[in-house]
Amino acid sequence: MSDPLLRELDHYVVLEPGVEERILSADETLHWLTAQLGALDEPPADLADLDHDALRAERLLNTACELDLEPGRAVQWFAVRLEPPGS
């Protein structure tokens, strides 16, 4: 079960092989995860019961921090809190 405090965070560090790390908003991260899932031939077994990639991405965002794209190649995302300047 995910920590309820994580749901309050609205930014994520996204890590992809061969791509510089990025900070995305929660909505951007959800869209990014949806695209990652859409590029797979079939969804991961633990997400197959969900009807479409947007629902799968939402579950991943709330319960995990890594998605295997192929053996030895994965993407990761981690919730971060951005503090306003001067805080």
PyMOL commands that place a pseudoatom at each C-alpha (Angstrom):
pseudoatom trace, name=CA, resn=MET, resi=1, chain=A, elem=C, hetatm=0, pos=[0.000, 0.000, 0.000]
pseudoatom trace, name=CA, resn=SER, resi=2, chain=A, elem=C, hetatm=0, pos=[1.332, 3.407, -0.858]
pseudoatom trace, name=CA, resn=ASP, resi=3, chain=A, elem=C, hetatm=0, pos=[1.956, 6.102, 1.702]
pseudoatom trace, name=CA, resn=PRO, resi=4, chain=A, elem=C, hetatm=0, pos=[-0.937, 8.641, 1.708]
pseudoatom trace, name=CA, resn=LEU, resi=5, chain=A, elem=C, hetatm=0, pos=[1.611, 11.458, 1.911]
pseudoatom trace, name=CA, resn=LEU, resi=6, chain=A, elem=C, hetatm=0, pos=[2.927, 10.497, -1.523]
pseudoatom trace, name=CA, resn=ARG, resi=7, chain=A, elem=C, hetatm=0, pos=[-0.442, 11.317, -3.036]
pseudoatom trace, name=CA, resn=GLU, resi=8, chain=A, elem=C, hetatm=0, pos=[0.015, 14.873, -1.807]
pseudoatom trace, name=CA, resn=LEU, resi=9, chain=A, elem=C, hetatm=0, pos=[3.208, 15.242, -3.824]
pseudoatom trace, name=CA, resn=ASP, resi=10, chain=A, elem=C, hetatm=0, pos=[2.727, 16.641, -7.257]
pseudoatom trace, name=CA, resn=HIS, resi=11, chain=A, elem=C, hetatm=0, pos=[6.133, 16.158, -8.890]
pseudoatom trace, name=CA, resn=TYR, resi=12, chain=A, elem=C, hetatm=0, pos=[8.186, 13.117, -9.842]
pseudoatom trace, name=CA, resn=VAL, resi=13, chain=A, elem=C, hetatm=0, pos=[11.758, 12.497, -10.910]
pseudoatom trace, name=CA, resn=VAL, resi=14, chain=A, elem=C, hetatm=0, pos=[11.588, 10.302, -14.012]
pseudoatom trace, name=CA, resn=LEU, resi=15, chain=A, elem=C, hetatm=0, pos=[14.498, 8.049, -14.967]
pseudoatom trace, name=CA, resn=GLU, resi=16, chain=A, elem=C, hetatm=0, pos=[14.785, 6.436, -18.403]
pseudoatom trace, name=CA, resn=PRO, resi=17, chain=A, elem=C, hetatm=0, pos=[17.768, 4.552, -19.839]
pseudoatom trace, name=CA, resn=GLY, resi=18, chain=A, elem=C, hetatm=0, pos=[19.825, 6.865, -22.043]
pseudoatom trace, name=CA, resn=VAL, resi=19, chain=A, elem=C, hetatm=0, pos=[17.785, 9.962, -21.137]
pseudoatom trace, name=CA, resn=GLU, resi=20, chain=A, elem=C, hetatm=0, pos=[18.719, 12.677, -18.653]
pseudoatom trace, name=CA, resn=GLU, resi=21, chain=A, elem=C, hetatm=0, pos=[16.584, 12.645, -15.504]
pseudoatom trace, name=CA, resn=ARG, resi=22, chain=A, elem=C, hetatm=0, pos=[13.583, 14.953, -15.589]
pseudoatom trace, name=CA, resn=ILE, resi=23, chain=A, elem=C, hetatm=0, pos=[11.143, 16.399, -13.090]
pseudoatom trace, name=CA, resn=LEU, resi=24, chain=A, elem=C, hetatm=0, pos=[7.536, 16.124, -14.232]
pseudoatom trace, name=CA, resn=SER, resi=25, chain=A, elem=C, hetatm=0, pos=[4.254, 17.173, -12.688]
pseudoatom trace, name=CA, resn=ALA, resi=26, chain=A, elem=C, hetatm=0, pos=[1.945, 14.394, -11.497]
pseudoatom trace, name=CA, resn=ASP, resi=27, chain=A, elem=C, hetatm=0, pos=[-0.209, 14.812, -14.639]
pseudoatom trace, name=CA, resn=GLU, resi=28, chain=A, elem=C, hetatm=0, pos=[2.839, 14.726, -16.904]
pseudoatom trace, name=CA, resn=THR, resi=29, chain=A, elem=C, hetatm=0, pos=[4.121, 11.631, -15.107]
pseudoatom trace, name=CA, resn=LEU, resi=30, chain=A, elem=C, hetatm=0, pos=[0.758, 9.935, -15.546]
pseudoatom trace, name=CA, resn=HIS, resi=31, chain=A, elem=C, hetatm=0, pos=[0.804, 10.712, -19.291]
pseudoatom trace, name=CA, resn=TRP, resi=32, chain=A, elem=C, hetatm=0, pos=[4.421, 9.521, -19.527]
pseudoatom trace, name=CA, resn=LEU, resi=33, chain=A, elem=C, hetatm=0, pos=[3.564, 6.240, -17.791]
pseudoatom trace, name=CA, resn=THR, resi=34, chain=A, elem=C, hetatm=0, pos=[0.532, 5.780, -20.051]
pseudoatom trace, name=CA, resn=ALA, resi=35, chain=A, elem=C, hetatm=0, pos=[2.815, 6.158, -23.087]
pseudoatom trace, name=CA, resn=GLN, resi=36, chain=A, elem=C, hetatm=0, pos=[5.363, 3.722, -21.627]
pseudoatom trace, name=CA, resn=LEU, resi=37, chain=A, elem=C, hetatm=0, pos=[2.621, 1.133, -21.095]
pseudoatom trace, name=CA, resn=GLY, resi=38, chain=A, elem=C, hetatm=0, pos=[1.209, 1.761, -24.573]
pseudoatom trace, name=CA, resn=ALA, resi=39, chain=A, elem=C, hetatm=0, pos=[4.578, 0.920, -26.119]
pseudoatom trace, name=CA, resn=LEU, resi=40, chain=A, elem=C, hetatm=0, pos=[4.575, -2.548, -24.525]
pseudoatom trace, name=CA, resn=ASP, resi=41, chain=A, elem=C, hetatm=0, pos=[3.306, -5.544, -26.511]
pseudoatom trace, name=CA, resn=GLU, resi=42, chain=A, elem=C, hetatm=0, pos=[1.169, -6.527, -23.529]
pseudoatom trace, name=CA, resn=PRO, resi=43, chain=A, elem=C, hetatm=0, pos=[0.675, -5.065, -20.073]
pseudoatom trace, name=CA, resn=PRO, resi=44, chain=A, elem=C, hetatm=0, pos=[2.443, -6.495, -17.027]
pseudoatom trace, name=CA, resn=ALA, resi=45, chain=A, elem=C, hetatm=0, pos=[0.509, -9.439, -15.577]
pseudoatom trace, name=CA, resn=ASP, resi=46, chain=A, elem=C, hetatm=0, pos=[-0.370, -7.568, -12.376]
pseudoatom trace, name=CA, resn=LEU, resi=47, chain=A, elem=C, hetatm=0, pos=[-2.044, -4.798, -14.431]
pseudoatom trace, name=CA, resn=ALA, resi=48, chain=A, elem=C, hetatm=0, pos=[-3.766, -6.960, -17.047]
pseudoatom trace, name=CA, resn=ASP, resi=49, chain=A, elem=C, hetatm=0, pos=[-7.076, -6.879, -15.140]
pseudoatom trace, name=CA, resn=LEU, resi=50, chain=A, elem=C, hetatm=0, pos=[-7.416, -3.136, -15.839]
pseudoatom trace, name=CA, resn=ASP, resi=51, chain=A, elem=C, hetatm=0, pos=[-9.178, -2.085, -19.049]
pseudoatom trace, name=CA, resn=HIS, resi=52, chain=A, elem=C, hetatm=0, pos=[-6.751, 0.476, -20.472]
pseudoatom trace, name=CA, resn=ASP, resi=53, chain=A, elem=C, hetatm=0, pos=[-3.299, 1.986, -20.116]
pseudoatom trace, name=CA, resn=ALA, resi=54, chain=A, elem=C, hetatm=0, pos=[-4.485, 5.147, -18.330]
pseudoatom trace, name=CA, resn=LEU, resi=55, chain=A, elem=C, hetatm=0, pos=[-5.902, 3.051, -15.468]
pseudoatom trace, name=CA, resn=ARG, resi=56, chain=A, elem=C, hetatm=0, pos=[-2.761, 0.923, -15.421]
pseudoatom trace, name=CA, resn=ALA, resi=57, chain=A, elem=C, hetatm=0, pos=[-0.595, 4.050, -15.257]
pseudoatom trace, name=CA, resn=GLU, resi=58, chain=A, elem=C, hetatm=0, pos=[-2.634, 5.422, -12.377]
pseudoatom trace, name=CA, resn=ARG, resi=59, chain=A, elem=C, hetatm=0, pos=[-2.219, 2.186, -10.423]
pseudoatom trace, name=CA, resn=LEU, resi=60, chain=A, elem=C, hetatm=0, pos=[1.534, 2.180, -11.112]
pseudoatom trace, name=CA, resn=LEU, resi=61, chain=A, elem=C, hetatm=0, pos=[1.881, 5.785, -10.014]
pseudoatom trace, name=CA, resn=ASN, resi=62, chain=A, elem=C, hetatm=0, pos=[0.153, 4.965, -6.718]
pseudoatom trace, name=CA, resn=THR, resi=63, chain=A, elem=C, hetatm=0, pos=[1.780, 1.615, -5.978]
pseudoatom trace, name=CA, resn=ALA, resi=64, chain=A, elem=C, hetatm=0, pos=[5.166, 1.267, -7.667]
pseudoatom trace, name=CA, resn=CYS, resi=65, chain=A, elem=C, hetatm=0, pos=[8.253, 3.130, -8.815]
pseudoatom trace, name=CA, resn=GLU, resi=66, chain=A, elem=C, hetatm=0, pos=[9.551, 0.925, -11.642]
pseudoatom trace, name=CA, resn=LEU, resi=67, chain=A, elem=C, hetatm=0, pos=[8.270, -0.574, -14.885]
pseudoatom trace, name=CA, resn=ASP, resi=68, chain=A, elem=C, hetatm=0, pos=[10.203, -3.230, -16.775]
pseudoatom trace, name=CA, resn=LEU, resi=69, chain=A, elem=C, hetatm=0, pos=[10.126, -2.456, -20.487]
pseudoatom trace, name=CA, resn=GLU, resi=70, chain=A, elem=C, hetatm=0, pos=[12.124, -5.529, -21.460]
pseudoatom trace, name=CA, resn=PRO, resi=71, chain=A, elem=C, hetatm=0, pos=[14.646, -7.759, -19.695]
pseudoatom trace, name=CA, resn=GLY, resi=72, chain=A, elem=C, hetatm=0, pos=[17.386, -5.548, -18.286]
pseudoatom trace, name=CA, resn=ARG, resi=73, chain=A, elem=C, hetatm=0, pos=[15.665, -2.288, -19.276]
pseudoatom trace, name=CA, resn=ALA, resi=74, chain=A, elem=C, hetatm=0, pos=[13.322, -0.409, -16.944]
pseudoatom trace, name=CA, resn=VAL, resi=75, chain=A, elem=C, hetatm=0, pos=[12.020, 3.082, -16.257]
pseudoatom trace, name=CA, resn=GLN, resi=76, chain=A, elem=C, hetatm=0, pos=[11.636, 4.515, -12.757]
pseudoatom trace, name=CA, resn=TRP, resi=77, chain=A, elem=C, hetatm=0, pos=[9.838, 7.413, -11.106]
pseudoatom trace, name=CA, resn=PHE, resi=78, chain=A, elem=C, hetatm=0, pos=[10.094, 8.820, -7.605]
pseudoatom trace, name=CA, resn=ALA, resi=79, chain=A, elem=C, hetatm=0, pos=[7.857, 11.348, -5.890]
pseudoatom trace, name=CA, resn=VAL, resi=80, chain=A, elem=C, hetatm=0, pos=[9.610, 14.551, -4.826]
pseudoatom trace, name=CA, resn=ARG, resi=81, chain=A, elem=C, hetatm=0, pos=[8.522, 17.617, -2.948]
pseudoatom trace, name=CA, resn=LEU, resi=82, chain=A, elem=C, hetatm=0, pos=[9.556, 20.891, -4.522]
pseudoatom trace, name=CA, resn=GLU, resi=83, chain=A, elem=C, hetatm=0, pos=[9.980, 23.670, -2.004]
pseudoatom trace, name=CA, resn=PRO, resi=84, chain=A, elem=C, hetatm=0, pos=[9.333, 27.222, -3.113]
pseudoatom trace, name=CA, resn=PRO, resi=85, chain=A, elem=C, hetatm=0, pos=[12.421, 29.462, -3.102]
pseudoatom trace, name=CA, resn=GLY, resi=86, chain=A, elem=C, hetatm=0, pos=[13.123, 30.932, 0.323]
pseudoatom trace, name=CA, resn=SER, resi=87, chain=A, elem=C, hetatm=0, pos=[11.273, 28.212, 2.252]
for i in range(1, 87): cmd.bond("trace and resi %d" % i, "trace and resi %d" % (i + 1))
show_as sticks, trace
zoom trace
